[in-house]
């Protein structure tokens, strides 16, 4: 329980921190102008009120305040630090904390000026925002962001030419592609579309190279290229230059010929406009999107810095989330941004915060209701999850039904509602129009039937998905469905063929190695394959788990425990039922029965398939009667003997 400080103590601390006790000595003000006294008094009262939940923030920010049981904002004392307010989705408290910090320090620092100015912009007070951001412009560490914000504040103030000039002055210093993307958005929103197209064209490479696999560093650049092309194509379509827009996607398709079906769907969308939002953004909407881009670029910088020193990024990215949430108060109706914020909070298991951000949206939508259902499920509130699912289905508009039903059936499956899940699994493919949509629908239906042990139906839909869209992911899903339907040989042939085409893909190696462990007795080969995968991606939790399980099958219990516990730690704060199931088996055979049962219970709580759930429940009830695997010498592994690429090359 957090201590509750009397208001007098807080007031004394504020006065002491700012020197106000001396400044506000009434005897010194006798006979003098009391306006400064009154101003300072109001500042003190404003800072004090924030602790009890009365925030001096914009209406848009105030809408995000977390409320207590009394229906009032919880106040700053509810949080140990401003970052905790961000983790709660309470950007009102975060802004109030920045203002209080500035007051206590006697001046507004560069970072505080950035935060406060964004809130002033959200309130529409552009004079105040432009004045406040001057502090950042004059600092050493926030000059770049200050220049970025200053340009957008000028645009919001109607000073369009001045805004463009100010933006051009800082574009080259902004992180990643933020400067170019933001400048293009600004030019477009002030009616200078041709100049915006020129910016997009300048950052679109002549030759587009797709990554070989998920771990390929090219993935980051390719993602940026796809984003640039998507925005450029929408602008071209809006200007009636549809053929040029289609040509951009044709270039992407040439870089990824295997994704032809998906790109055909994108071309059809450009042609018809179906499901495409191509309205001109307002200045507020463009600014919010650009600020979100800025937060994402900062996150990429964090990722790249960690990669250079061989570390994996861990923990909540509070900087990214703070700026994304600040962007949201500029444009509260931006559903894509809101869902991205919710997704980040969900990934860090901040489920209550995710629901709070959903519930503070201006209006309920199908997508937001689905996200709420998922968070309620993780909070073990099935009734609320079902209610949110029902709301999502009712709210879904005609062009949203396919996506809504596909997501809803997955959540119904986790709720163990076989009837509703499988009803949707049968219905959803008929809603699809393009081959890409049909393949996606069949793929989701396959996963639903697999969850409930209906493996023949799962295989039917997996084959249909692969026939419509013959991609790597579809082939691997088909291999999994084949194995579950006891067609192991065909599945293994498919996986081996795929691995020949992707020899340096750690996840492909993991798929082959784990398949060999689970469905054959080729443990020595599995060990060698997984050793290589682990060398290429030593911090990946799924590969560590597979490598540890191969060790278990070879009787190396200590090694298995080490790798799979590493997997659990890497995945934290999230869990995966299969990792817990493996650890339960290892702990049992090592004599730690209590730890084994705890791990199996955790596995059961993480929604395994119906077949696996029965197996884990049996172990939880009866333990394991079979002896541990016989200890065998671990196969010798030399990554260089077969001309295999090393981790440093990846």
Residue pairs with C-beta under 8 A, 6 or more apart in sequence:
2 77
2 78
2 80
4 77
5 51
5 77
7 48
7 51
7 52
10 48
10 51
11 44
11 48
14 20
14 44
14 47
14 48
14 103
14 104
15 21
15 24
15 44
17 104
17 105
17 106
18 103
18 104
18 105
18 106
19 106
20 40
20 44
23 40
24 37
24 40
24 41
26 37
29 37
43 103
44 103
46 56
46 99
46 103
47 99
47 100
47 103
47 104
49 55
49 56
50 56
50 75
50 76
50 93
50 96
50 97
50 99
50 100
51 75
51 76
51 77
51 100
52 75
52 77
53 65
53 68
53 72
53 73
53 74
53 75
54 73
54 75
55 61
55 62
55 65
55 73
55 92
55 93
55 95
55 96
56 96
56 99
57 92
57 95
57 96
57 99
57 119
58 119
58 120
58 122
58 123
58 329
59 123
60 122
60 123
60 329
60 330
60 332
61 91
61 92
61 95
61 119
61 122
61 329
62 73
62 92
63 92
63 329
63 332
63 360
64 89
64 90
64 91
64 92
64 325
64 328
64 329
64 356
64 357
64 360
65 73
65 74
65 90
65 92
65 93
66 73
66 74
66 78
66 88
66 89
66 90
66 93
66 356
67 73
67 74
68 74
68 78
73 92
73 93
74 90
74 93
75 93
76 85
76 93
76 96
76 97
76 100
78 93
79 85
79 88
79 90
79 93
79 97
82 93
82 94
82 97
82 98
82 101
83 318
83 322
85 91
85 93
85 94
85 97
86 94
86 318
86 321
86 322
86 325
87 316
87 318
87 321
87 345
87 348
87 350
87 353
88 350
88 352
88 353
88 356
89 325
89 341
89 345
89 350
89 353
89 354
89 356
89 357
89 360
90 356
91 322
91 325
91 326
91 328
91 329
94 115
94 322
94 325
95 115
95 116
95 119
98 111
98 112
98 115
98 116
99 112
99 116
101 109
101 112
102 108
102 109
102 112
102 113
102 116
108 116
108 132
108 135
109 135
109 139
110 135
110 136
110 139
110 141
110 142
110 146
111 136
111 142
112 135
113 132
113 133
113 134
113 135
113 136
113 142
113 146
114 133
114 136
114 142
114 145
114 146
114 149
115 322
115 326
116 132
117 128
117 129
117 130
117 132
117 133
117 136
117 149
117 153
118 129
118 149
118 291
118 326
118 329
118 330
119 326
119 329
120 126
120 128
120 129
120 132
121 129
121 149
121 152
121 153
121 156
121 287
121 330
122 329
122 330
126 153
126 156
126 157
127 157
129 149
129 153
129 156
130 150
130 153
130 154
130 157
133 146
133 149
133 150
133 153
134 146
135 146
136 142
136 143
136 145
136 146
136 149
137 143
137 146
137 147
137 150
139 146
144 170
144 173
144 174
145 294
147 166
147 169
147 170
147 173
148 167
148 170
148 174
148 178
148 179
148 182
148 290
148 294
150 166
151 163
151 164
151 166
151 167
151 169
151 170
151 186
152 163
152 167
152 182
152 186
152 283
152 287
152 290
152 291
154 160
154 162
154 163
154 166
155 163
155 164
155 186
155 189
155 190
155 283
155 287
156 283
156 284
156 287
160 190
160 191
163 186
163 190
164 183
164 186
164 187
164 190
164 192
167 182
167 183
167 186
168 183
170 179
171 179
171 180
171 182
171 183
172 179
173 179
174 182
174 294
174 297
175 294
175 297
175 298
175 300
175 301
176 224
176 297
176 300
176 301
177 203
177 224
177 227
177 228
177 293
177 297
178 290
178 293
178 294
178 297
180 199
180 200
180 202
180 203
181 227
181 228
181 231
181 290
181 293
182 290
182 293
182 294
183 196
183 199
184 196
184 199
184 200
184 231
185 196
185 231
185 281
185 286
185 289
185 290
186 286
186 290
187 193
187 195
187 196
187 199
188 196
188 235
188 280
188 281
188 286
189 280
189 281
189 282
189 283
189 285
189 286
190 283
193 235
193 238
193 239
196 235
197 232
197 235
197 236
197 239
200 228
200 231
200 232
200 235
201 232
203 228
204 225
204 228
204 229
204 232
204 248
205 225
208 222
208 225
208 251
208 252
208 254
208 255
209 218
209 222
209 255
210 218
210 222
210 255
210 256
211 217
211 218
211 219
211 222
212 218
212 502
212 504
212 505
213 502
213 504
213 505
213 506
213 507
213 508
214 505
214 506
214 507
215 505
215 506
215 507
215 536
215 537
215 650
216 650
217 307
220 300
220 303
220 304
222 255
225 252
226 252
229 248
229 249
229 251
229 252
232 245
232 248
233 245
233 246
233 248
233 249
233 270
234 245
234 276
234 278
236 242
236 244
236 245
236 248
237 245
237 270
237 273
237 276
237 278
238 278
238 280
242 270
242 271
245 270
246 267
246 270
246 271
249 263
249 266
249 267
249 270
250 263
250 267
252 263
253 259
253 260
253 263
253 264
256 263
258 470
258 471
258 472
259 471
261 434
261 435
261 436
261 439
261 468
261 469
261 471
262 436
262 469
264 434
264 435
264 436
265 434
265 435
265 436
265 437
268 274
268 434
269 275
269 276
270 276
274 399
275 399
281 289
284 330
284 331
285 331
285 334
287 327
287 330
287 331
288 327
288 328
288 330
288 331
288 334
288 337
289 327
289 331
289 334
289 337
291 323
291 324
291 326
291 327
291 330
292 323
292 324
292 327
292 334
292 337
292 340
294 323
295 319
295 320
295 321
295 322
295 323
295 324
295 327
296 320
296 324
298 319
298 320
298 323
299 317
299 319
299 320
302 313
302 317
302 319
302 320
303 313
306 312
306 313
311 539
312 539
312 570
315 348
316 344
316 348
316 350
317 344
320 344
321 341
321 344
321 345
324 337
324 340
324 341
324 344
325 341
325 357
327 334
327 337
328 334
328 337
328 338
328 341
331 337
332 338
332 361
332 362
333 362
335 361
335 365
335 367
335 368
338 357
338 358
338 361
338 368
339 367
339 368
339 371
341 357
342 354
342 357
342 358
342 368
342 371
342 375
343 371
345 351
345 353
345 354
345 357
346 354
346 371
346 374
346 375
346 378
347 574
348 573
349 378
349 573
349 574
351 375
351 376
351 378
351 379
352 375
352 379
354 371
354 372
354 375
355 372
355 375
355 376
355 379
358 368
358 369
358 371
358 372
358 375
359 372
361 368
364 391
364 395
365 395
366 392
366 393
366 395
366 396
366 397
366 400
366 404
367 392
367 400
367 403
367 404
369 388
369 389
369 391
369 392
369 395
370 388
370 389
370 392
370 404
370 407
370 408
370 411
372 384
372 388
373 385
373 386
373 388
373 389
373 392
373 408
373 411
374 385
374 411
376 382
376 384
376 385
376 388
377 385
377 411
377 414
377 415
382 415
385 411
385 415
386 415
386 417
389 408
389 411
389 412
392 404
392 407
392 408
393 404
393 405
393 408
396 404
396 405
401 431
402 428
402 431
402 432
402 437
402 441
405 424
405 427
405 428
405 431
406 424
406 428
406 440
406 441
406 444
408 424
409 420
409 421
409 422
409 424
409 425
409 428
409 444
409 445
409 448
410 421
410 444
410 447
410 448
412 420
412 421
412 424
413 421
413 447
413 448
413 451
413 452
414 607
418 452
421 448
421 451
421 452
422 448
422 449
422 452
422 454
424 448
425 444
425 445
425 448
425 449
425 461
426 445
428 441
428 444
428 445
429 438
429 441
429 442
429 445
429 461
429 464
431 437
431 441
432 438
432 440
432 441
435 468
435 469
436 468
436 469
438 464
438 468
439 464
439 465
439 466
439 468
439 469
439 474
440 465
440 469
442 461
442 462
442 464
442 465
442 468
443 461
443 462
443 465
443 474
443 477
445 461
446 457
446 458
446 459
446 460
446 461
446 462
446 465
446 477
446 481
447 458
447 477
448 458
449 455
449 457
449 458
449 461
450 458
450 480
450 481
450 484
450 609
451 609
451 610
452 609
452 610
453 609
453 610
453 611
455 481
455 484
455 485
455 486
456 485
458 481
458 484
458 485
459 478
459 481
459 482
459 484
459 485
459 487
461 481
462 474
462 477
462 478
462 480
462 481
462 482
463 478
463 481
465 474
465 477
465 478
466 474
466 475
466 477
466 478
472 498
472 502
475 494
475 498
476 495
476 498
476 511
478 491
478 494
479 491
479 492
479 494
479 495
479 498
479 511
479 515
480 491
482 488
482 490
482 491
482 494
483 491
483 515
483 518
483 519
488 519
488 520
491 515
491 519
492 515
492 516
492 519
492 520
495 511
495 512
495 515
496 512
498 508
498 511
499 508
499 509
499 511
499 512
502 508
503 644
503 645
504 536
504 644
504 645
504 650
506 533
506 536
506 537
506 540
506 543
506 650
507 533
507 537
507 542
507 543
509 529
509 530
509 532
509 533
509 536
510 530
510 533
510 540
510 542
510 543
510 546
512 529
513 526
513 527
513 529
513 530
513 533
513 546
513 547
513 550
514 526
514 530
514 546
514 549
514 550
516 522
516 523
516 525
516 526
516 529
517 523
517 526
517 530
517 546
517 549
517 550
517 553
520 526
523 550
523 553
523 554
523 632
524 554
524 635
526 550
526 553
527 547
527 550
527 551
527 554
527 634
527 635
527 637
528 635
528 637
530 543
530 546
530 547
530 550
531 547
531 637
531 639
532 637
532 639
532 644
533 543
533 546
533 547
534 543
534 544
534 547
534 563
535 639
535 646
535 647
536 645
536 647
536 650
537 543
537 647
538 544
538 647
539 570
540 570
541 566
541 567
541 568
541 570
541 571
541 576
541 579
542 567
542 576
544 563
544 564
544 566
544 567
544 570
545 563
545 564
545 567
545 576
545 578
545 579
545 582
547 563
548 559
548 560
548 561
548 562
548 563
548 564
548 566
548 567
548 582
549 560
549 564
549 582
551 557
551 559
551 560
551 563
551 634
552 560
552 564
552 582
552 585
552 586
552 629
553 629
554 629
554 631
554 632
554 634
555 628
555 629
555 630
555 631
555 632
556 631
556 634
557 586
557 589
557 590
557 628
559 634
560 582
560 586
561 583
561 586
561 587
561 590
564 579
564 582
564 583
564 586
565 583
567 579
568 575
568 579
568 580
568 583
571 579
575 602
575 606
576 606
577 602
577 603
577 604
577 605
577 606
577 607
577 608
577 612
577 616
578 603
578 608
580 599
580 600
580 602
580 603
580 606
581 599
581 600
581 603
581 608
581 612
581 616
583 595
583 596
583 599
584 595
584 596
584 597
584 598
584 599
584 600
584 603
584 616
584 619
585 596
585 619
585 624
586 596
587 593
587 595
587 596
587 599
588 596
588 619
588 623
588 624
589 624
589 627
589 628
593 623
596 619
596 623
597 620
600 616
600 619
600 620
601 620
603 616
604 613
604 616
604 617
604 620
608 616
639 646
640 646
